[in-house]
Amino acid sequence: MTQNLNSPSQLKVTLPRGTLNLTYQSNPDVDNSYDISDLLDFAQRINPKRAFLFVSKVLGRHIPVAPSVMRRAFSDLASLIPDDLPEPILVLGMAETAVGLSAGVHQVLQSRYPNALLLNSTRHAFADPNAKLLATFSEDHSHASRHLIYQSDDEQTQSAILNTKTLIMVDDEASTGNTCRNVVNALTEAGLNQLELVHLATLVDWSLDSAADLQDTKDIHFFRQHLLAGNWQWSDAPNPTPITMPRLDTTAAGSKPVLPTGNWGRQPTLDSTSGFGNYLANFWDNFSRKFGDNAPLPNRILMLGSNEFVWLPFLLAENLEQEAKLQSSTHQVCFSALTRSPIAMGGAISATLSFRDNYGLGMTNFVYNVEPSAWELIVLCVETPTDSVDELWRNLDNVLIVSPEPSF
């Protein structure tokens, strides 16, 4: 694995539970140069496994960000994937944080690899008893460590998956390389025995000191693509206050139904946008009911995805951003998402809202850095029925809930 990186910089980050010392390098092969301040902020996890969190500024997960900024990061990361890769190609995204990122990278790559398949890991068990698992793996440091990977119910698609020669694994960051190794082991055990190349594509790769974990094997060659790379060292503060992590590590099906939204990657797909037309029409129908036909878009709009359901909401946010620019240069559209990830206040986290999850899993969900009154319109996108959404959201006058269920 070769690296083409410039001279390293250093940064010291002090958090209540310890100190993070970073050495990092931007990637000169990226047309749009990124510094660490462009990509990351830092916060403290409520997680005894790992006390710190790299908080992305371009992912639209914990910090609201313009869809155009997200799209640029998707495209820049995809541009690093080389041409002439052996096919079949599988783009695999990591739930929940990288689900939208993987779809964005896959969409860009399709101009060069139109037959590349997209597949995301998930923590939501399918209610359909006919859905079959392809593999499971563990993300050891995560607040919810177990991931599920589903196979296709289409024979030709499943054959392409099993004969994958190039795996492009997409994640927001790599901190040790262990997850990539766990994924490759799980997939080869599941029957992907034709693998030749693995490309780990991340916004930030902190695992360069762990390169031995991803050394080439006899049959598989590993490569890395990233916008920024480096390594980290963590030092615990003396006598840190003990913490208890909420119960979040479940892959059970919840009590609320997951409604059809098209296939955007929970099962293998060529077209991650297949359900977007219906979701867009559903949004405009709900918008017209709330504001009236032909009403202009509000000036400040926040689009919220929910947990793993972020790709179609992102496309909706991108569509509204483009529409808003036609109306006025003062319009602002940002994207963020509900999450099960518990993060402490401080650092990158200036505001926290907590509420019950909309899947009926009986767990607490969160949204970060969102002050509802700061937005003229908050569009909360869910893949469950409207009544599954916590009253915190349903009681706000500036919230529009968009669900796949029919509007009446």
BELQUIHU-V654108 format. One record per residue. N is the residue number from 1. D_FIRST is the distance of its C-alpha to the first C-alpha in Angstrom with 1 decimal. Layout:
BEGIN
n->[N;N]
d_first->[D_FIRST;D_FIRST]
END
This chain:
BEGIN
n->[1;2;3;4;5;6;7;8;9;10;11;12;13;14;15;16;17;18;19;20;21;22;23;24;25;26;27;28;29;30;31;32;33;34;35;36;37;38;39;40;41;42;43;44;45;46;47;48;49;50;51;52;53;54;55;56;57;58;59;60;61;62;63;64;65;66;67;68;69;70;71;72;73;74;75;76;77;78;79;80;81;82;83;84;85;86;87;88;89;90;91;92;93;94;95;96;97;98;99;100;101;102;103;104;105;106;107;108;109;110;111;112;113;114;115;116;117;118;119;120;121;122;123;124;125;126;127;128;129;130;131;132;133;134;135;136;137;138;139;140;141;142;143;144;145;146;147;148;149;150;151;152;153;154;155;156;157;158;159;160;161;162;163;164;165;166;167;168;169;170;171;172;173;174;175;176;177;178;179;180;181;182;183;184;185;186;187;188;189;190;191;192;193;194;195;196;197;198;199;200;201;202;203;204;205;206;207;208;209;210;211;212;213;214;215;216;217;218;219;220;221;222;223;224;225;226;227;228;229;230;231;232;233;234;235;236;237;238;239;240;241;242;243;244;245;246;247;248;249;250;251;252;253;254;255;256;257;258;259;260;261;262;263;264;265;266;267;268;269;270;271;272;273;274;275;276;277;278;279;280;281;282;283;284;285;286;287;288;289;290;291;292;293;294;295;296;297;298;299;300;301;302;303;304;305;306;307;308;309;310;311;312;313;314;315;316;317;318;319;320;321;322;323;324;325;326;327;328;329;330;331;332;333;334;335;336;337;338;339;340;341;342;343;344;345;346;347;348;349;350;351;352;353;354;355;356;357;358;359;360;361;362;363;364;365;366;367;368;369;370;371;372;373;374;375;376;377;378;379;380;381;382;383;384;385;386;387;388;389;390;391;392;393;394;395;396;397;398;399;400;401;402;403;404;405;406;407;408]
d_first->[0.0;3.8;6.7;10.1;12.5;16.1;18.0;18.2;21.4;23.1;25.4;27.7;29.0;32.2;33.1;36.2;34.4;32.2;29.9;26.3;24.6;21.6;19.2;17.5;16.2;16.9;14.6;16.3;15.0;17.5;21.0;22.6;21.5;21.5;22.6;22.6;26.3;25.7;23.6;24.8;27.8;28.3;30.8;31.9;31.4;34.4;32.4;32.7;29.2;27.6;29.9;27.9;26.6;24.3;26.7;25.3;27.5;26.2;26.2;30.0;30.0;31.7;32.4;34.3;32.6;33.6;32.2;31.4;29.0;27.4;27.2;25.5;22.7;22.4;22.3;19.9;17.3;18.0;17.8;14.0;13.7;13.6;16.7;17.6;15.8;17.7;20.5;22.0;19.7;20.3;19.7;20.2;21.4;22.2;25.9;27.6;25.8;23.3;25.7;26.7;23.3;22.0;25.2;24.8;21.2;22.6;25.7;23.9;21.6;24.8;25.7;23.0;22.8;26.4;26.1;23.2;24.6;24.5;25.0;25.2;25.7;29.1;31.3;34.4;35.9;37.5;41.3;41.5;42.0;40.7;37.2;34.9;31.8;28.7;26.9;26.9;24.4;24.5;23.1;24.1;24.7;26.4;30.2;30.2;27.7;28.5;27.2;28.7;27.2;30.0;30.2;32.0;35.7;35.3;34.9;33.0;30.5;30.0;29.4;26.6;25.1;25.3;23.9;20.8;18.0;15.6;15.6;15.0;15.6;17.2;18.3;19.8;17.6;15.4;16.9;15.7;13.5;16.5;17.8;14.8;15.1;18.9;18.8;16.9;19.3;22.2;21.5;21.0;24.2;25.9;25.5;22.3;21.7;20.4;17.0;14.3;11.6;11.1;10.3;11.1;13.1;15.0;17.4;16.2;13.4;14.8;12.6;10.2;12.6;12.3;8.6;10.4;11.9;9.1;7.9;8.5;12.3;14.7;15.0;12.2;8.6;6.8;5.5;7.2;10.2;12.8;15.8;15.6;13.5;14.6;16.2;19.7;22.5;25.6;29.0;31.9;35.2;38.1;40.0;38.5;40.7;40.0;38.8;39.3;36.9;38.7;38.6;35.8;33.9;35.5;34.6;38.3;40.0;42.2;45.9;45.4;44.5;41.3;42.8;41.4;39.2;37.4;34.0;31.3;28.7;30.3;30.5;28.4;29.5;29.0;31.1;30.6;33.5;36.1;38.1;38.0;41.2;43.3;41.8;42.4;46.0;46.5;45.5;48.0;50.6;50.2;50.1;53.3;55.1;54.3;54.9;56.8;56.2;54.7;54.1;51.6;48.4;48.7;47.1;44.7;42.9;40.5;38.8;37.8;35.8;36.2;33.6;31.5;33.8;32.3;31.1;34.6;35.9;33.2;34.2;37.8;37.0;35.3;38.4;40.7;38.9;39.5;43.0;43.7;42.7;45.4;47.9;47.3;44.7;45.6;44.3;41.3;39.3;36.7;34.7;34.1;34.4;36.2;34.1;34.6;32.4;34.7;34.0;36.4;38.2;37.0;34.1;32.7;35.4;38.9;40.6;40.4;42.4;42.6;44.2;44.4;41.7;42.8;41.6;44.2;41.9;44.1;41.3;41.1;39.0;38.3;37.8;36.7;37.8;40.4;44.0;45.8;48.6;46.3;45.7;48.4;46.8;44.2;43.1;42.1;40.3;40.5;40.2;43.2;46.9;48.1;50.2;47.1;46.2;47.4;50.7;48.9;47.6;50.5;53.0;51.4;53.2;50.2;47.9;47.6;46.2;44.7;44.6;44.4;48.0;50.8;52.6;56.3]
END
